[in-house]
Amino acid sequence: MTRNPVDVLIRRLDPEVPIPAYGHPGDAGADLVTTEAAELAPGERAVLPTGVSVALPDGYAAFVHPRSGLAARCGLALVNAPGTVDAGYRGEIKVIVVNLDPRESVRFERLDRIAQLVVQQVERVRFHEVAELPGSARADGGFGSTGGHAAVGGPAGGMDYAAVVHGREGQ
């Protein structure tokens, strides 16, 4: 089933910035670029401007996601991934990046692609306080309770996170 695209108003705050675009048919995220050159040393973070602001329709939000290629090649991550752009926000979209590579700096030039913007319909909910929640198959199991990793068993639903982190030091 093909749905009609959602109309989103966009304002370029920098006339040279391209309108966010999808790289390939079927892509979920449209590319965002930075308007400023930056160099991040290992462990350093920065807030990079994108030169655009949007007006989303009520009932929608935009989410700023990392680019997998930058994560794989450079160790770049977004500090608050995904970053949320609410329908009522009209300011410039900015991306909080962090260099997780332990040895190499990462450099961005003006108009480099740094993140992707995914627009999604979101539900507005009403919260109802209750004394107890109904049961479920998962109950309160979380943080690795379904397994899938060869970590040492421990109190956190079968996962001992200190052992996982310690076992990966130096890799």
MITOR-17099 format. One record per residue: x, y, z of N, C-alpha, C in turn. Coordinates in steps of 0.02 Angstrom, whole numbers, padded with zeros to 5 digits, always signed. Each point is the difference from the previous one (the first is absolute). Example, Ala and Ser with C-alpha at 12.3 -4.5 7.8 and 13.67 -1.06 7.14 Angstrom:
residues 2
+00660-00284+00390-00045+00059+00000+00045+00060+00000-00018+00053-00036+00042+00059+00003-00039+00055+00037
//
This chain:
residues 171
+00042-00059+00000-00042+00059+00000+00044+00062+00000-00008+00042-00048+00038+00063-00004-00042+00057+00028+00030+00037+00045-00034+00058+00030+00026+00063-00032-00041+00051+00002+00021+00066-00026+00051+00029+00048+00049+00036-00028+00050+00033+00044-00034+00053+00045+00029+00010+00058-00023+00051+00047+00035+00066-00019-00039+00053-00004+00028+00066-00016+00030+00030+00062+00064+00018-00004+00036+00032+00055+00029+00066-00026-00015+00054+00035+00027+00065-00018+00072+00004+00027+00045+00026-00042+00070+00005+00020+00025+00070-00016+00042+00025+00043+00030+00066-00010+00076-00008+00000+00031+00022-00054+00074+00000-00002+00025+00062+00036+00041-00011+00051+00030+00055+00036+00066+00020-00031+00024-00041-00046+00061+00011-00038-00018-00017-00072+00005+00048-00046-00023-00012-00069+00038-00054-00038+00060-00018+00023+00039-00052-00034-00016-00071+00022-00037-00006+00054-00017-00066+00027-00052-00034-00045+00013-00062-00019-00050-00035-00040-00060-00020+00044-00058-00003-00032-00059-00025+00035+00014-00074+00016-00015-00023+00061+00011-00071+00015-00032-00045-00054+00037-00051-00021-00023-00043-00054+00016-00073+00018-00039-00044-00029+00011-00072+00009+00051-00024-00050+00049-00039+00022+00053-00024-00044-00023-00051-00050-00048-00042+00020-00024-00054-00042-00075-00009+00009-00034-00027-00050-00071-00015+00008-00010-00048+00060-00049+00013+00040-00014-00043+00057+00039+00018+00063+00047+00048-00004+00036+00021+00061-00048+00031+00050+00012-00013+00063-00041+00029+00054+00023+00069+00019+00065+00013-00005+00028+00064+00023+00024+00043-00057-00011+00065+00007+00025+00050-00048+00064+00030+00030+00050+00010-00042+00066+00023+00023-00001+00072+00026+00033+00009+00057+00013+00067+00028+00074+00014-00006+00017+00063-00014+00070+00021-00006+00016+00049+00056+00064+00013+00009+00021+00051+00048+00019+00063-00038-00011+00057+00032+00019+00063-00031+00069+00023+00023+00029-00036+00047+00065+00020+00027+00051-00057-00004+00061+00018-00017+00055-00048+00004+00015-00013+00074+00021-00061+00015+00016-00017+00070+00048-00058+00000+00042-00002+00052+00043-00057+00011-00009-00023+00072-00014-00064+00009-00012-00028+00067+00056-00049+00016+00035+00014+00054+00051-00045+00025-00035-00061+00031+00036-00054+00012-00031-00058+00032-00035+00020+00065-00063-00022+00006-00039+00015+00060-00034+00068+00000+00015+00042-00048-00027+00067-00001-00070+00000-00033-00041+00047+00022-00066+00008-00029-00011+00073-00021-00048+00010-00045-00016+00067-00024-00073+00003-00022-00027+00059+00000-00067+00012-00025+00008+00032-00069-00021-00036-00052+00009+00024-00069-00066+00025-00028-00002+00061-00026-00061+00027-00029-00012-00030-00070-00064-00005-00019-00017-00027-00066-00023+00052-00050-00014+00060+00024-00022+00053-00045-00072-00005-00023-00040-00043+00033-00071-00007-00018-00043-00002+00063-00061+00023-00008-00052-00008+00051-00063-00024-00036-00043-00034+00037-00060-00030-00031-00062+00017+00040-00057-00007-00033-00066+00004+00032-00035-00065-00017-00001-00044+00049-00032-00065-00009-00075+00005+00014-00040-00039-00034-00072+00000+00015-00012-00029+00070-00054+00021+00032-00019-00028+00064-00007-00076-00008+00022-00037+00050-00003-00072-00002+00062-00032-00030+00051+00041-00016+00063-00025-00029+00058+00025+00042+00055-00035-00003+00063+00022+00029+00055-00022-00049+00056+00033+00004+00058-00020-00040+00053-00025+00049+00036-00051-00022+00052-00030+00042+00066+00002-00037+00051+00028+00033+00067+00006-00029+00038-00063+00018+00016-00039-00052+00035-00064+00009+00072+00005-00025+00044-00042+00027+00069-00001-00025+00003-00030-00070+00055+00014-00034+00014-00032-00065+00044-00061+00014-00021-00057-00023+00036-00062+00016+00071+00001-00029+00010+00030-00058+00067+00003-00029+00049+00039+00043-00022+00055+00028+00043+00039+00044+00014-00038+00065-00048-00036+00024+00011-00040+00060+00051-00055-00014-00007-00034-00056+00046-00056-00016+00070+00025-00017+00005+00052-00040+00066+00024-00022+00036+00043+00051-00037+00041+00036+00032+00051+00042-00015-00007+00074-00045-00044+00019-00018-00005+00070-00044+00058+00023-00035+00032-00047-00041+00057+00017-00069-00023+00023-00023+00030+00054-00067-00016+00027-00035+00066+00017-00065-00005+00010-00039+00056+00024-00012-00010+00074+00012+00052+00039-00005-00005+00072-00070-00016+00022-00050+00028-00031-00069-00011+00021-00040-00035-00054+00029-00050-00032-00032-00032-00057-00060-00042+00021-00057+00006-00034-00010+00053-00049-00021+00065+00034+00022+00055-00028-00022+00065+00025-00071+00012-00025-00042+00029+00043-00070+00010-00017-00013+00073-00018-00033+00009-00058-00024+00066-00022-00076-00002+00006-00027+00035+00048-00072+00001+00011-00035+00044-00052-00065-00014-00010-00039+00036-00051-00001+00076+00013+00003+00020+00063-00003+00072+00015+00067+00036-00003+00055-00036-00008+00066+00031+00000+00013+00033-00068+00024+00062+00001+00013+00036-00061+00072+00024-00006+00043-00019+00047+00069+00021-00002+00041-00043-00047+00064+00018-00006+00046-00038-00043+00010-00070+00028+00000-00049-00044+00016-00068+00020+00076-00003+00009+00020-00024+00059+00072-00007+00014+00013-00073+00020+00060-00023-00013+00018-00070+00011+00057-00003+00050-00010-00038+00054+00052-00008+00051+00040-00063-00016+00060+00009-00024+00043-00056-00021+00055-00012+00051+00024-00062+00002+00056-00018+00043+00045-00048-00038+00065+00011+00007+00050-00044-00031+00018-00055+00050-00022-00061-00014+00013-00056+00045+00063-00038-00019+00034+00020-00054+00062-00034-00018+00053+00016+00054+00035-00050+00025+00048+00012+00054+00065+00033-00022+00014+00001-00066+00065+00025-00023-00003+00056-00052-00049-00002-00044-00001+00046-00057-00051+00056+00008+00019+00059-00024-00047+00056-00004-00045-00009-00060-00057+00031+00001-00044+00000-00057-00013+00072-00020+00003+00014-00065-00007+00068-00025-00060+00005-00046-00036+00056+00007-00057+00015-00043+00013+00065-00037-00015+00000-00063+00002+00062-00039-00071+00027-00006-00005+00062-00015-00066+00031-00012-00037-00039-00054-00062-00014+00013-00047-00036-00043+00011-00075-00004+00042-00027+00045+00006-00073+00007-00065-00027+00030-00020-00059-00022-00058-00034+00029+00020-00027+00069-00041+00015+00050+00017-00019+00069-00053-00043+00034-00061+00000-00024-00054-00037+00033-00057-00008-00050-00051-00035+00022-00059-00007-00042-00062+00016+00040-00050+00027-00034-00062+00021+00032-00056-00047-00021-00032-00031+00050-00056-00046-00012-00062+00033+00029-00051+00011-00042-00063+00029+00021-00050-00056+00011-00032+00000+00059-00047-00053+00016-00063+00028+00033-00055-00035-00012-00061+00016+00035+00007-00026+00071-00022+00040+00048+00004-00019+00070-00068+00007+00032-00012-00043+00048-00064-00001+00035+00003+00045+00061-00053+00032+00015-00009+00037+00062-00037-00046+00047+00023-00010+00060-00031-00048+00046-00027+00034+00062-00045-00035+00034-00024+00020+00066+00027-00052+00049+00031+00023+00053+00027-00045+00051-00053-00010+00054-00008-00064+00021-00048-00018+00051+00037-00035+00056+00002+00031+00058+00035-00030+00056-00040-00058+00029+00035-00057+00013-00032-00059+00029+00044-00025+00057-00029-00040+00044+00038-00028+00056+00049-00054-00025-00021-00040-00050+00042-00052-00029-00013-00004-00074+00052-00020-00036-00007-00010-00072-00020-00071-00015-00035-00013-00055-00017-00069-00018+00064-00039-00017-00002-00065+00008+00057-00042-00013+00016-00005-00075+00061-00024-00016+00020-00012-00069+00052-00055-00001+00014-00027-00058+00050-00053-00006+00070+00025+00022+00016+00062-00014+00066+00027+00016+00004+00023+00073-00055+00023+00027-00004+00028+00068+00049+00058+00006+00044+00000+00051+00047+00055+00009+00070-00015-00025+00007-00053-00040+00066-00018-00028+00021+00052-00051+00061+00023+00005+00026+00050-00047+00075-00003-00001+00031+00045-00036+00073+00005-00003+00033-00067-00012-00017-00031-00056+00032-00062-00018-00035-00062+00024-00061+00006+00025-00035-00058+00028-00017-00053-00052+00001+00018-00064-00015-00050-00051+00063-00034-00026+00058+00016+00028+00063-00033-00019+00026+00025-00067+00032-00047-00037+00025+00018-00065+00072+00024+00000+00034-00003+00057+00069+00021+00004+00036-00048+00046+00060-00017-00016+00038-00050+00039+00033+00030+00061-00036+00041+00036+00029+00031+00060-00008-00047+00059+00037+00014+00052-00004-00039+00062-00067+00015+00033-00033-00051+00025-00064+00009+00034+00008+00043+00062-00052+00036+00016+00003+00043+00059-00070+00021+00021-00005+00047+00045-00064+00018+00029-00045+00040-00047+00027+00031-00051-00039+00044-00043-00034-00040-00055-00045-00045+00019-00037-00038-00050+00046-00045-00040+00052-00027+00029+00044-00045-00037+00060+00035-00030+00007+00065+00009+00056+00037-00030+00041+00032+00055+00065-00011-00002+00046+00033+00047+00038+00052-00040-00024+00063+00001+00028+00051-00044+00071+00018+00017+00019-00003+00064+00070+00015+00017+00046-00049-00034-00020-00064-00003+00041-00051-00033+00005+00013-00075-00054+00022-00031+00001+00013-00071+00047+00058-00015-00005+00054+00038+00043+00057-00012+00073-00018+00014+00013-00033+00056+00068-00019+00018+00030-00046-00052-00039-00047-00026+00026-00047-00049+00015+00031-00067-00024+00060-00013+00012+00033-00065+00052+00054+00003+00028+00013+00058+00051+00053+00005+00058-00016-00046+00024+00048-00036+00058-00008-00044-00017-00026-00069-00063-00014-00014-00020-00024-00066-00012+00057-00047
//
